Amino acid sequence: SCDVVFYFAGLGCGTLAVLEQNEAGIVLLRSFDWNDGLFDVTWSENNENVLITCSGDGSLQIWDMAKTKGPLQVYKEHTLEAYSVDWSQTRGEQLAVSGSWDQTAKLWDPAVGKSLCTFKGHEGVIYSTIWSPHIPGCFASASGDQTLRIWDVKTPGVKLVIPAHQAEVLSCDWCKYDENLLVTGAVDCSLKGWDLRNIRQPVFVLLGHTYAIRRVKFSPFHATLLASCSYDFTVRFWDFSKPNPLLETVEHHTEFTCGLDLSLHNRGQV
């Protein structure tokens, strides 16, 4: 199992580091440099050696770990920082979606040299674009315009607009066990759950973080479990089905906690 880490340098250069965990500890497998900061990364779902990153210059880069030099391909279409990239999760699709500070999301087929479609509608920076693990061609986006939006790649317009928070929404994720359930994390320090069949009010609200929530992820193993990290330096684990949903607060970090993910292979690993 491989993990990916970014380094941000003061000079504006970014490094993609691919790490492997084995008996000896964590080992650097491969490292690639780009001439701007890298903001997000996604693994290919059909080739274990391929990753896509997105960067501060608005471009996406495709990397192949089997090659020492990279990238294989660069897509430069976004006009501002490309902040989010995700690879489709449903069978039969090999598509990526990116979200940018230019307020657009773009759909990509890595076999095609340019974007397939551009999705417009957000009135603020897009911070997060996440594919549905259930519904082919469906993705969600979270934005500085305080909304969560649901899109269908077969239609250019937005499918659903959810006024999720009265603050910038920095992160969103889909529940792995319920195709209608998403969670958002925002600058107002709250996590909110949304049922797409009734968006008038959230199905849960989780409070405890003391600064903006930067990333939220549902568990791949438990329907009601999720994890979040924040500018308050903490990582928190929640079970929204419980009367006291905050399970644990982890305070290992001494700086802003900007990202997290949950292992698909090891139930306990984050």
N, C-alpha and C positions, 0 to 999 in steps of 0.2 A: 504494500500500500504506500502510495506517494502523497506527500503534502507539498503545498506551494506557499512560498513566503515572498513578500515584496520588501524591497529596501527603497527608501526615499532619500535621495542625496540633495544637499543644499544647492548643488549646481543645476538641479532640474533633470538629472538623469535617473532612469529607473532600471532596476534589475529584477528579472524573473528568476527565482531560485527554486529548483525542484529538489525536494528532500525525500529521503527514504528512511524509514525507521526499521532498524534491525537489532540484533543482540548487542551490537557495539554502541547503540544509541542512534542519534539522528545524523545521517550522512548526506552531504551534498552530492547529488547525482549529476546535475547539469545546471549551468547558469548562463543566462542570456542578458545582454544589455540593450537598452533602448534609450534614445536621446531625449526622453521626457519621462516624467513620473508615470508609473503604472498604477491604475486605480482599482482594477478588478480582473479576475481570471476565471475561466471556465474550462473544464476538461471536455474533450470530445467524447461523445457517447458511442462512437463507432470505431475509434482508433485510440488505443491506450497511450500512444506516443504524442498525440496532438493536443495542443491547448490554444485557446484564444485569449489574448489580453486586450485591454483598452487603456488609452493614455490621455495625458493632458493636452496633447496636440490635436485631439479629436479623432485619432486614427485607431483602428483595430489591427492587431498583429496575429498571424497564425504561426505557431512554432511547432517544430517536430523534434522531439527529444532524440530521435535516431540520427539527426543531423547536428554537427557541431556548430555550424554557423546558422544564423537565422536572420529574419523570419522567412518563412516560405512565401508569405503574401502579406501585403499591407493594404488595408482599405482606408482611404482618407476621404470621408464624405461629411462627417459631422463638422460643424463650423466652430464649435467650442469643445471643452473637455468632454471626452467620452468617459462616463463615470461608472457604467454598469454593463456587464455582458453575461449572458446565460445561454447554455445549450439546451435544446428541446429535450424533454423527458419522456415523451410518448413514442411508442413504436412506429416505425415507418417514416419518421421525420428526421432529417438531419439539418436542422435550422438553428441559427443563433439569433438572438435579439440583443440590441444595444440601446442604452439610454444615455442621453447627453444633456449637458448644460445649455445646449441650443434649443431645448424644450421639445425635441423630437425623439422618437424611438425608431429604429431601423431594423428591418428583417434581412437576414443574410443566409445564403446557401454557400458554404465554403467552396463548393465546386464552381461557383459563378463569380466573376470578377468584380461585380458591383452589387449594391443592395437591391433586393427584390421589391421593397416597398418602404415608404416613410410614413410614420403615423404622427399626425399633428393634432393638437387639441389642448395639451397642457399649457398653462399660462405661467409656468415657473420651471425652474431647473428640474430635470428628472434625475433622481438619486438611485432608483432601483428598478430593474426590469426582471421579472421572474416568470418562467413558464409554468403553466399548470401541469402537474404530474398526471392528471387524469384526462383532460379534454384536449384532443389534438388541435394545434393551431391557436391555442388560447394563452394569453399572457397577461400579467398584471404589471402596473407601473405605479411608483410612489413619487410624489413631487413636492417641491417647495410651494406649489399653489394650494397646499393643504388637502389635496385629494388623492384617493386611490382610484385608479381607472383600470377597467377590464377591456381587453381588445381581442378581436378575432382576425387572424391574418387573411381570411377570405373576404373581409369587408374593410375598407380603408378608414371608416369613421369609428369613433369610440362606441363600445357596446354598453358600458355602464360607468357612471361617474359617482363615486362615493365621497361626500364631504367628510373625510375621516377624522380630522383633528382641526382645532383652531390654532394650528402651528404647522411648520414645515414637516412633511412626512419623509423620513430618511430611509426607511426600510420596510419591506413587506415580504411575506412568505405564504405559501399555500400549505394547508394541512395535507399530509400524505394519506389520510384515511377518510377525508370528506371533501368531495369536489366543490362544495359550496362554501367552504370555510377558509378565510384568510386572516392573517394577523398583520397589523401595522405598528410601527414604532416611530415616535416623533420627538420633536424638540420640546414638547410639553411634558416630557419624562414619562409618558404613559404608553402602554401597549393596549391595543384594542382588537377584538375579534369581530369579524364581519361575516354574516351569512348572506350570500348573494341573492337569496330568495326574499329577504326582507332587510333592506339597508337603512331603515328609518332610525334604528339605534343599534349600538354594538351588542353582541351576545356576551361579551365579557370585557372588563376593563381591569388592567393589572397595574397597580401603583407601587412604587418603592424606589425606583431610580431617582437620583437627585439632579442629574443633568441629562442632556439630550441622549436618546437611544439611537445608537449608530447602526446596529444590525440585530435582526431577530430571525430565528430559525425554528421551525417545528421539528420535533423528533421523528426520525425514520422508523422508530420502533413502538412509540406510544402515541395514541390518538390525541391525548389531552396535554402532552408535555411539550414545553418549548424552552428555548434559551435565548437570552438577550445580552448585549454588551453596550457599554455607554461611555460617554465622556466623564462619568463619575469614577472611572478606573475599574469598575466592577463588572463581573459576569454573573448573571442571575438565572436560576432555573425555576420554572413555574409549572404548576399543574392547575389549569383553569377550571377543572371539575371540582376542586377542593374548596371548602369554606375559607381556608387560609392558603391561598394559591402559591405564595412564595416558598419554595422548597429549600433554597440555598443561595447564599450570596458569597461569591468567591472574590477575594481581594488580593490576588497575587500580583496584579499589575501596578506599576508606579507611574503610569502615564495613560493618556486616552486609550481606551480599548475600542478599536475601530472595526474589527471583524471577528467572526467566529463561524465554525461549521461543526456539524455532528457527523461522526464516522458512520458510514453505511455498513461497516464490517464488524465493528466492536461497539457493543451497546453502551459501554461506559466511557467512550473516548470522545473528547471535544477538542 
